[in-house]
Amino acid sequence: MDESSKLKAYWRENLFIILMHLIVWALVSYVLGIIFVLPLNPIHLGGFPLGFWFANQGSEFVFVIMIFVYCAFLNRLDRKYNVHED
């Protein structure tokens, strides 16, 4: 595999990872936090309606988790294409 095709494959996989994270971000922030707030409100989590919880605290927890997952995926991808830093 030459360097140019290796670089293209690396960025193709990187963009796929970014796209998956953007989809999760959109689902959590818009779908769960805005659109489905009222249907989720009858369910309570820690004394608060679930829709309110997702709109406030839940989305922040998911975003922090997404950062760690993104780092793990990128570290694995860097090692796969031998562009990692030790």
N, C-alpha and C positions, 0 to 999 in steps of 0.2 A: 504494500500500500504506500503510495508516494505521499509526500508531505501535504500537498494541496488537497487531495481527497481525504486525508486524515483530518485536516483542519475543517473541511466542510462537514464531515461526519460528526466531529466534535460539536460544532455549532448547531447542527441539526438536532442532536440529542439535547443540547443545552436549551434550545428554543422550545423543545417539547416539554422539558421540565418546567420552564417558565410558564408556558401555556397552561399546564395542569395546575400550577399554583394560582394563576390568575382566575381560572375557573372556580377553584375552591374559594378564593377570596370573594368572587362575585356571589357565589351561592351563600356564603356565610353573611356577608354584609348586606346584600340587597334582598335575597330571597328570604332568608331566615330573619334578618333584622328589620325588614320593612314590609315585604309582601305578606308573609305568613305570621305576622305578629299577633293578630287577633285570633286565628285558629290555635296558636300555641299558648295563648294566655290562660286557658283553663288548666293547663298542666303547671304545677308549681315546683320550683327548685330552690331550696333554701329559703322558703317563705315568700319568694317573689314569683310572679308569672313568668313562664319560660320565654315568651316573646320579648318581654322587657329585659330578661336576663341576656338573651342572645343579642339584642340591640345594644346592650351596654357592656357587660363584663364578658360574655361568651365570645364575642367577636375578637376582643383583645387577646383572650387566651389562645384562640385558634391562630391568630396572626403570629404570636410568639412561637407557638409550636411549629408553624409553617417556616419560620426562619431557621430553626434547628433542622427540620427535615430538608430544606433547600441546601443547607450547608453539607449535610450528610450525602445527599445525591450528588452535589458538585464535587465533593472530595472523592467519591467513588468514580465519577466520570473523569476527573483529572488523573486518577491512577490508571484507569483503563487506557487513556490516550498518552500516558507517560508525560504529563505536563504539570505534575504535582510538585509542591515545594515541601521539603522535609526540614 
